[in-house]
Amino acid sequence: MSEEKLQQKDIKTALAEISRGTAEIIDMKRIEKLVTTFYETGETYTVKAGFDPTGADLHLGHTVLLQKLKTFQNHGARIQLLVGDFTATIGDPTGKSETRKVLDRDTIMANAQTYQDQAF
């Protein structure tokens, strides 16, 4: 098989792995371009994900996103994990029936450090 055909197979495999298990991909054309550029030139791209340090530990629910980030990393992405503190300070109730307890700055920073220790 020629080098170009192998490269096309790698790109097709990468895109299948990246899209596996997703309900919706907002800009698949952009992902295709980034992955194709990586396989053709070796140029990496960046994928970022944010976490709110509202609990002391990363939990099972975080693994879905972490696994998807690993898939992107396997196909040329540089991963940036962002641990934000603003939403944690205001107790964002998104998806909840009651307001989440507002955390003090020291607790948020301790949680953020725990996330960093667990993720890296």
N, C-alpha and C positions, 0 to 999 in steps of 0.2 A: 504494500500500500504506500502511496506517495506521502511525502511530508505534509502536503496541503490537505490531503484526505484525512490523515491522522489528526491534524489540527482541527479540522471541521468536526471530527468525531469527538474530540476533547471539548470543543465549544458546546456541541449538542448535549453531551453528557453533563457538563457544568450547568447549563440552563435547566435541564431536567431536574438535577439535584437541588438547585436553588429554588425552583418553583414547587417541588414536592411538598405536600402538606399545607400549602397556602390556600386560603379562601379567596384572596384577591391580591393582585400585584398592580400597584398604581401606575408604574411607568416601566413596563417590561422592555420597551424599546431601548430605554436608557441602560438598563441592566445588560441587555444583549450587546450594546455598544461597548460598555466597560469591560465585559468578559471577553468579547472578541478582541478588543485592543490588547488586553493582557496576554491572551494566547498568541497573538500575532507579533507583539513587540516586547512583551515582558513588563510593560508599564502597569504599575499597580494603581488601585483606586481605593477610596476610603469609604467604609460603612460605619456609621455611628449608631449607638443605641443608648438610651438614657434610662436610668433607674432612680427612683425616689427612695432614699434611705429611711423608710417609715418603720421598718422592723430591724431587729438586730442581725438577722441573717438573710442571705439569699435562700430561696426556698424552691421547692419542686416546680412551682409555676414559672420561675425564671429560666428553667432549663430549656424550655421550648425556644426562647429567643437566643439563649447562649448556644444551643446546638445549631440554629440557623446561621448565627454569626460564624461559627466554626466552618460551616459549609461554604460561606462566602470566602473565608480565609483560605480554604483549600483551593479556591479558584481565583486567587490573586488579590483579594481585598486585604487592606490594612484595617484592623478593627480598632475602633476607639469606643471605650466604655465611658459614658458620662454619668457620674453619680451627682445628681443635682440636689440642692438643699432647699430651694425656694418652695416647691410644692409641698414638701414635707413640713415646712414651717406653717403653712396655712391650713393643713389638714384637708386636702382635696378629697371630697366625698364621691368622686366619679365612680359610678357603678355600685354604689352602696346605698342602703336605705337610711343610714344615719351618718352624721358627720363624724369623721375620724378625729380621734383625739389629737389636739395640737401638741407638737413636740417642742421641747426647748432646744436651743442651739447646741448645747453640750451633747444631748442625746443624739441629735441628728448627726453631728460630727463623729461621734463614737460609732454609730451605725454605718456611716460612710466608710470609716476605716475598716470595719469588719467586712463590708462588701469588697473593698479593695483587697484585703487579705485573702478572701475566699476566691475571688475571680482571678487573681494573678498568682 
